[in-house]
Amino acid sequence: MGHHSHEPEPHAPIPHERGQHGHHGHGHSTGPVDLPRSRATVAVLATLVVAAVAVLAVIALTWPQHRHHDIPLQYRDEHGHAVRTESASVRSVVLTDCANPLVSEVLRDPPQVSLRPNGMCFDATAVLTSGPDADRYVLLEIPTNRVTQGLAKDSGGADDGTVRPGPGQPRLNAGDKIRVIAHTGPEGRSYNFDDFQRRVPMLLWAAFFAVVVVAVAGWRGLRALMGLAVAFAVLTLYTLPSLLNGASATLVAAVSAIAILALVLPLAHGLNWRTASALLGTIVALGATALAGWLIIDSTQTSGLTEETGNDLQVYLGNVSMPGVLLAGFIIGSLGVLNDVTITQASAVFEFADAALPRKRVFGAAMRVGRDHIASTVYTLLFAYAGGALPLFLLLSVSGRPLSDLLTSDAVATEFARAVVGGIGLALSVPLTTAVAVSLLPRQRSTA
């Protein structure tokens, strides 16, 4: 009665589970994995329901009120309003002398700029394509490296004869689409360079990314893209406004992460026990990640104030805890890798269940897969953070300070903490998710 009544059950989900790895397997997630009711299935389902209720309650209590926040000084115009930008197109760039009196002024006709081979500045003529001065011209002045070398003869940089924009200055060419900041003063409007227009190329690259994902992953890839949109909505509608209102950054990040997972995982992988076990494993791993993040921030006294944006937040939003924001970044930043690992582990467990192995052997087999995944993903995690911090490492390497001081600086400690916390969450998610998934399998299994 006990042995034979459970024998068909482990085999029931196999067409669904194998579909995840097969070429045409995107249809598996439309049906739930068939498992007999047990204490484990009830416990997992009850835990997820309790977690969902708790998350909804916290979201309701911390829902942002969209209070007014003063605009930081660097984002204000002369009248205290948000800086307004307009679009423009570069018509010509000429090397010439600096301090042209027409710079930044609104002009009805293109200015006449004379070429000066020994000039110290680039003068870029741009035509405005939006705003009240559309179709008029503006002259933008870009200091060259000759200005920098002239001001700092002992800077150590050799003059190779190449004239290029100075440090921090844009490299403009005819045809470039740019954004300019509008200023309104007693003598009328003037414009200065702000940034390049990136909307069109970014949209094209996003479309190309979507096409590649859908072409390779099919319907599952499309649902994954829908999940990205859901995650973005949670972050913009709840997470960021709640942090601005001074809510606990750790609490907001935790419930945001769980809410994103609860919406994205079923959307991408369907409503089934594999998804449920991956979700529960990820939630527990997120808790461990948050604890590890808090401990490492506290023990290393990492401030998160090494970047200009961090300092600006501290100045203009005093109610926002920077260590809390740093920890929130750790939690949200670990979502992607945890999701990847946990869904893979849960899938591995149900794949091995096809062999009707005892649960102990299924756990061992899935853990072998998980260890390989950890080994490869840890490299991905660490190199991703190291690559992102490469400019920082280059700058620190020429600072002349001892290596031990550089490696323990606040800037490096922040990246170190980010990588370590993500690695800890990654490593713990494998046994946690595997244990949850294995517990869902029927207890009485054939050893054949």
C-alpha positions as CSV (number, residue, x, y, z in Angstrom):
1,M,0.0,0.0,0.0
2,G,2.7,2.5,1.0
3,H,5.4,1.4,-1.5
4,H,3.4,1.0,-4.6
5,S,1.0,3.8,-4.0
6,H,3.9,6.3,-4.2
7,E,5.8,4.7,-7.1
8,P,4.1,6.6,-10.0
9,E,4.3,9.9,-8.2
10,P,8.0,10.7,-8.7
11,H,7.6,10.0,-12.4
12,A,4.6,12.2,-12.9
13,P,6.5,15.5,-13.1
14,I,9.3,14.2,-15.3
15,P,7.9,15.4,-18.7
16,H,7.5,18.8,-17.1
17,E,10.9,18.9,-15.4
18,R,12.8,17.7,-18.4
19,G,11.2,20.3,-20.5
20,Q,13.3,22.9,-18.8
21,H,16.4,21.6,-20.4
22,G,15.0,20.5,-23.7
23,H,14.8,22.5,-26.9
24,H,11.0,22.5,-26.9
25,G,10.6,22.6,-23.1
26,H,9.1,26.0,-22.7
27,G,5.6,24.5,-22.3
28,H,6.3,22.6,-19.1
29,S,5.6,25.4,-16.7
30,T,1.9,25.6,-17.6
31,G,1.2,22.7,-15.4
32,P,2.1,22.1,-11.8
33,V,4.5,19.3,-10.7
34,D,2.4,16.4,-9.4
35,L,3.5,15.5,-5.9
36,P,1.6,13.6,-3.2
37,R,0.4,15.7,-0.3
38,S,2.7,15.4,2.7
39,R,3.9,17.3,5.7
40,A,6.7,18.8,3.7
41,T,4.5,20.1,0.9
42,V,2.0,21.6,3.4
43,A,4.9,23.1,5.4
44,V,6.5,24.7,2.3
45,L,3.2,26.0,1.1
46,A,2.2,27.4,4.5
47,T,5.6,29.1,4.9
48,L,5.3,30.8,1.5
49,V,1.8,31.9,2.4
50,V,2.9,33.4,5.7
51,A,5.9,35.1,4.0
52,A,3.5,36.6,1.3
53,V,1.2,37.9,4.0
54,A,4.1,39.4,6.0
55,V,5.5,41.0,2.8
56,L,2.2,42.5,1.9
57,A,1.8,43.8,5.5
58,V,5.2,45.5,5.5
59,I,4.6,47.0,2.1
60,A,1.3,48.4,3.3
61,L,2.9,49.9,6.4
62,T,5.9,51.3,4.5
63,W,4.1,52.4,1.3
64,P,5.7,55.7,0.2
65,Q,3.7,58.9,0.8
66,H,5.6,60.7,-2.0
67,R,6.6,63.5,0.2
68,H,8.3,66.6,-1.2
69,H,12.1,66.5,-1.3
70,D,14.3,69.5,-1.9
71,I,16.3,69.3,-5.2
72,P,20.0,69.0,-4.5
73,L,22.0,72.1,-5.5
74,Q,23.8,70.5,-8.4
75,Y,20.4,69.6,-10.0
76,R,18.8,73.1,-9.6
77,D,18.8,76.0,-12.0
78,E,19.2,79.7,-11.1
79,H,15.6,79.8,-9.8
80,G,15.7,76.7,-7.6
81,H,13.8,74.6,-10.1
82,A,15.0,71.3,-11.6
83,V,17.6,71.8,-14.3
84,R,16.0,71.7,-17.8
85,T,17.8,70.1,-20.7
86,E,17.2,70.3,-24.4
87,S,18.4,68.3,-27.4
88,A,20.9,69.5,-29.9
89,S,22.9,68.3,-32.8
90,V,26.6,69.1,-33.4
91,R,27.3,70.7,-36.8
92,S,31.1,71.3,-36.6
93,V,34.0,71.1,-34.2
94,V,37.0,73.4,-34.7
95,L,40.3,73.7,-32.8
96,T,40.7,77.4,-31.9
97,D,41.5,79.8,-29.1
98,C,39.6,79.7,-25.8
99,A,37.3,82.4,-24.3
100,N,35.2,83.1,-27.4
101,P,32.6,85.7,-26.3
102,L,29.9,83.9,-28.1
103,V,30.2,80.7,-26.1
104,S,26.9,79.4,-24.6
105,E,24.9,82.3,-26.3
106,V,21.8,81.6,-28.4
107,L,22.7,82.6,-32.0
108,R,20.4,83.0,-35.0
109,D,23.1,82.1,-37.5
110,P,26.1,79.7,-37.3
111,P,29.1,81.4,-35.7
112,Q,32.3,81.9,-37.7
113,V,35.1,80.1,-35.9
114,S,38.6,80.3,-37.3
115,L,41.0,77.3,-37.1
116,R,44.0,77.8,-34.9
117,P,46.5,74.9,-35.1
118,N,48.0,75.9,-31.8
119,G,44.6,76.6,-30.1
120,M,43.8,75.4,-26.6
121,C,40.1,74.7,-27.0
122,F,37.6,73.0,-29.3
123,D,34.6,75.1,-30.3
124,A,31.6,73.0,-31.2
125,T,28.7,74.6,-33.1
126,A,25.4,72.9,-32.3
127,V,21.9,73.5,-33.5
128,L,19.2,73.2,-30.9
129,T,16.5,70.7,-31.8
130,S,14.0,71.2,-29.0
131,G,12.8,73.9,-26.6
132,P,12.0,77.6,-27.1
133,D,15.2,78.1,-29.1
134,A,14.8,75.2,-31.5
135,D,16.6,75.7,-34.8
136,R,19.0,78.3,-33.3
137,Y,22.7,77.8,-32.7
138,V,24.9,77.6,-29.7
139,L,28.7,77.5,-29.4
140,L,30.1,75.1,-26.9
141,E,33.7,75.4,-25.7
142,I,35.7,72.2,-24.8
143,P,39.2,72.7,-23.2
144,T,41.9,70.4,-24.6
145,N,44.7,68.5,-23.0
146,R,46.9,71.5,-23.8
147,V,45.1,73.5,-21.1
148,T,45.8,70.8,-18.6
149,Q,49.4,70.4,-19.5
150,G,49.9,74.2,-19.4
151,L,48.4,74.3,-15.9
152,A,50.4,71.3,-14.6
153,K,53.8,71.1,-16.2
154,D,55.0,68.7,-13.6
155,S,52.0,66.4,-13.9
156,G,54.2,63.7,-15.3
157,G,52.2,63.3,-18.5
158,A,54.2,63.3,-21.7
159,D,52.9,65.5,-24.5
160,D,52.7,63.2,-27.5
161,G,51.5,66.0,-29.7
162,T,48.0,64.7,-30.0
163,V,45.3,67.3,-29.3
164,R,42.3,65.9,-27.5
165,P,39.6,67.0,-25.0
166,G,41.0,67.5,-21.5
167,P,40.2,65.2,-18.6
168,G,36.5,64.9,-18.0
169,Q,35.6,66.8,-21.2
170,P,33.4,65.2,-23.9
171,R,34.8,64.2,-27.3
172,L,32.4,65.8,-29.7
173,N,32.2,65.2,-33.5
174,A,30.0,66.5,-36.2
175,G,26.7,64.7,-36.2
176,D,26.7,63.8,-32.5
177,K,23.3,64.1,-30.8
178,I,23.7,65.8,-27.4
179,R,21.8,67.2,-24.4
180,V,22.5,70.8,-23.3
181,I,21.5,72.4,-20.0
182,A,19.4,75.6,-20.3
183,H,20.2,78.6,-18.1
184,T,18.0,81.6,-17.8
185,G,19.6,84.9,-16.7
186,P,19.0,88.6,-16.9
187,E,20.4,88.6,-20.4
188,G,18.3,85.7,-21.7
189,R,18.9,82.0,-22.1
190,S,22.3,80.3,-22.5
191,Y,23.2,76.6,-22.9
192,N,26.1,74.4,-21.8
193,F,26.9,70.8,-22.7
194,D,25.3,68.2,-20.4
195,D,25.6,64.7,-21.9
196,F,25.2,62.7,-25.1
197,Q,21.7,61.5,-26.2
198,R,21.6,57.8,-25.7
199,R,17.9,57.1,-25.9
200,V,17.9,55.7,-29.5
201,P,21.0,53.5,-29.2
202,M,19.9,52.2,-25.8
203,L,16.4,51.3,-27.1
204,L,18.0,49.6,-30.1
205,W,20.3,47.6,-27.9
206,A,17.4,46.7,-25.6
207,A,15.4,45.5,-28.5
208,F,18.3,43.5,-29.8
209,F,18.7,41.9,-26.3
210,A,15.0,41.0,-26.2
211,V,15.2,39.5,-29.7
212,V,18.2,37.4,-28.8
213,V,16.6,36.2,-25.5
214,V,13.3,35.3,-27.2
215,A,14.9,33.7,-30.2
216,V,17.0,31.4,-27.9
217,A,14.6,30.8,-25.0
218,G,11.3,31.2,-26.8
219,W,8.2,31.7,-24.7
220,R,10.2,31.3,-21.5
221,G,12.5,34.1,-22.5
222,L,9.6,36.4,-23.2
223,R,8.2,35.7,-19.8
224,A,11.7,36.4,-18.3
225,L,11.6,39.8,-20.0
226,M,8.2,40.4,-18.5
227,G,9.7,39.5,-15.1
228,L,12.3,42.2,-15.6
229,A,9.6,44.7,-16.2
230,V,7.9,43.6,-13.0
231,A,11.1,43.9,-11.0
232,F,11.7,47.4,-12.5
233,A,8.2,48.4,-11.5
234,V,8.7,47.2,-7.9
235,L,11.9,49.1,-7.6
236,T,10.6,52.4,-9.0
237,L,7.1,52.4,-7.5
238,Y,8.0,51.1,-4.0
239,T,11.7,50.6,-3.2
240,L,13.2,53.9,-4.2
241,P,10.3,56.1,-2.8
242,S,10.3,54.2,0.5
243,L,14.0,54.7,0.9
244,L,13.6,58.4,0.2
245,N,10.9,58.6,2.9
246,G,13.4,57.3,5.4
247,A,12.0,53.8,5.9
248,S,14.3,51.1,7.1
249,A,16.6,50.4,4.1
250,T,17.1,46.8,5.1
251,L,13.4,46.0,5.6
252,V,12.5,47.7,2.4
253,A,15.2,45.9,0.4
254,A,14.2,42.5,1.9
255,V,10.5,42.8,1.2
256,S,11.2,44.3,-2.3
257,A,13.5,41.3,-3.0
258,I,10.9,38.8,-1.8
259,A,8.1,40.5,-3.7
260,I,10.2,40.5,-6.9
261,L,11.0,36.8,-6.5
262,A,7.4,35.9,-5.8
263,L,6.3,37.6,-9.0
264,V,9.2,36.8,-11.3
265,L,9.8,33.1,-10.5
266,P,6.3,31.9,-11.3
267,L,6.2,34.1,-14.3
268,A,9.4,32.7,-15.8
269,H,9.1,29.1,-14.6
270,G,5.4,28.5,-13.9
271,L,3.5,27.6,-10.7
272,N,4.9,24.3,-9.6
273,W,6.8,22.7,-6.7
274,R,10.2,23.3,-8.3
275,T,9.4,27.1,-8.3
276,A,8.1,26.9,-4.8
277,S,11.2,25.2,-3.5
278,A,13.5,27.6,-5.4
279,L,11.5,30.6,-3.9
280,L,11.7,29.3,-0.4
281,G,15.4,28.5,-0.7
282,T,16.1,32.0,-2.1
283,I,14.1,33.7,0.7
284,V,16.1,31.9,3.3
285,A,19.4,32.6,1.5
286,L,18.4,36.2,1.2
287,G,18.0,36.3,5.0
288,A,21.5,34.9,5.4
289,T,22.8,37.4,2.9
290,A,21.3,40.3,4.8
291,L,22.8,39.0,8.1
292,A,26.2,38.6,6.5
293,G,26.0,42.0,4.9
294,W,25.1,43.7,8.2
295,L,27.9,41.9,10.0
296,I,30.6,42.7,7.4
297,I,29.5,46.4,7.2
298,D,29.6,46.7,11.0
299,S,32.8,44.8,11.5
300,T,34.7,46.6,8.7
301,Q,33.1,50.0,9.4
302,T,32.4,50.4,5.7
303,S,30.6,53.7,5.1
304,G,29.5,53.5,1.5
305,L,30.5,57.2,1.2
306,T,33.4,56.8,-1.1
307,E,31.5,57.8,-4.2
308,E,30.2,61.3,-4.9
309,T,26.6,60.1,-5.0
310,G,26.9,58.7,-1.5
311,N,28.2,62.0,-0.2
312,D,25.4,63.9,-1.9
313,L,22.8,61.6,-0.4
314,Q,24.3,62.2,3.1
315,V,24.2,65.9,2.5
316,Y,20.7,66.3,1.0
317,L,18.9,63.4,2.4
318,G,20.0,63.2,6.0
319,N,17.2,60.8,6.9
320,V,18.6,58.1,4.7
321,S,21.1,55.7,6.4
322,M,24.0,55.2,4.1
323,P,25.0,51.8,5.7
324,G,21.4,50.8,5.3
325,V,21.4,51.8,1.6
326,L,24.7,49.9,1.2
327,L,23.2,46.8,2.7
328,A,20.0,47.2,0.6
329,G,22.3,47.3,-2.4
330,F,23.9,44.0,-1.3
331,I,20.5,42.4,-0.9
332,I,19.0,43.5,-4.2
333,G,22.3,42.9,-6.0
334,S,22.4,39.3,-5.0
335,L,18.9,38.6,-6.4
336,G,20.0,37.6,-9.9
337,V,22.7,35.1,-9.0
338,L,20.5,33.6,-6.2
339,N,17.6,33.1,-8.6
340,D,19.9,31.4,-11.1
341,V,21.4,29.0,-8.6
342,T,18.2,28.1,-6.7
343,I,16.0,27.4,-9.8
344,T,18.9,25.2,-11.2
345,Q,19.2,23.3,-7.9
346,A,15.4,22.7,-7.7
347,S,15.4,21.5,-11.3
348,A,18.3,19.2,-10.6
349,V,16.5,17.6,-7.7
350,F,13.4,16.8,-9.7
351,E,15.5,15.5,-12.6
352,F,17.3,13.1,-10.4
353,A,13.9,12.0,-9.0
354,D,13.3,10.2,-12.3
355,A,15.7,7.5,-11.3
356,A,13.6,6.7,-8.2
357,L,16.6,7.1,-6.0
358,P,16.4,7.4,-2.2
359,R,16.1,11.0,-1.1
360,K,19.6,10.9,0.5
361,R,21.1,10.0,-2.8
362,V,19.1,12.6,-4.7
363,F,20.4,15.2,-2.3
364,G,24.0,14.1,-2.8
365,A,23.6,14.0,-6.6
366,A,22.0,17.5,-6.7
367,M,24.7,18.8,-4.3
368,R,27.4,17.7,-6.7
369,V,25.7,19.7,-9.5
370,G,25.4,22.6,-7.0
371,R,29.1,22.6,-6.1
372,D,30.1,22.8,-9.7
373,H,27.6,25.7,-10.1
374,I,29.1,27.5,-7.0
375,A,32.6,27.1,-8.3
376,S,31.8,28.7,-11.6
377,T,29.4,31.3,-10.3
378,V,31.8,32.6,-7.6
379,Y,34.3,33.5,-10.3
380,T,31.5,35.2,-12.2
381,L,30.5,37.2,-9.1
382,L,34.0,38.2,-8.1
383,F,35.2,39.2,-11.6
384,A,32.0,41.2,-12.2
385,Y,32.6,43.3,-9.1
386,A,36.3,43.5,-9.9
387,G,35.6,44.7,-13.4
388,G,33.1,47.3,-12.2
389,A,35.7,48.6,-9.8
390,L,38.6,48.6,-12.3
391,P,38.8,52.4,-12.7
392,L,39.0,52.7,-8.9
393,F,41.8,50.1,-8.7
394,L,43.7,51.9,-11.5
395,L,43.5,55.2,-9.6
396,L,44.5,53.6,-6.3
397,S,47.5,51.8,-7.9
398,V,49.2,55.1,-8.8
399,S,48.4,56.8,-5.4
400,G,51.8,55.9,-4.0
401,R,50.3,54.4,-0.9
402,P,51.3,51.0,0.6
403,L,49.4,48.1,-0.9
404,S,48.0,47.1,2.5
405,D,46.5,50.6,2.9
406,L,45.0,50.4,-0.6
407,L,43.4,46.9,-0.1
408,T,41.9,48.0,3.2
409,S,40.6,51.4,2.1
410,D,36.9,52.2,2.3
411,A,36.4,52.0,-1.4
412,V,38.0,48.6,-1.8
413,A,36.4,47.4,1.4
414,T,33.0,48.2,-0.1
415,E,33.6,46.1,-3.2
416,F,35.1,43.4,-1.1
417,A,32.0,43.3,1.1
418,R,29.8,43.3,-1.9
419,A,31.5,40.3,-3.4
420,V,31.8,38.4,-0.1
421,V,28.2,38.9,0.8
422,G,27.1,37.7,-2.6
423,G,29.3,34.7,-2.4
424,I,28.0,33.7,1.0
425,G,24.4,34.0,-0.1
426,L,25.3,32.0,-3.2
427,A,27.0,29.2,-1.3
428,L,24.2,28.8,1.3
429,S,21.5,28.9,-1.3
430,V,22.6,25.6,-2.8
431,P,22.1,23.3,0.2
432,L,19.1,25.2,1.4
433,T,17.2,24.9,-1.9
434,T,18.3,21.4,-2.4
435,A,17.1,20.4,1.1
436,V,13.7,22.1,0.5
437,A,13.3,20.4,-2.9
438,V,14.3,16.9,-1.6
439,S,12.0,17.2,1.3
440,L,9.1,17.5,-1.1
441,L,9.9,14.1,-2.7
442,P,8.0,11.0,-1.4
443,R,9.7,9.5,1.6
444,Q,9.3,5.8,0.5
445,R,11.4,5.4,-2.7
446,S,12.8,2.4,-4.5
447,T,16.5,1.8,-4.3
448,A,16.6,0.0,-7.6
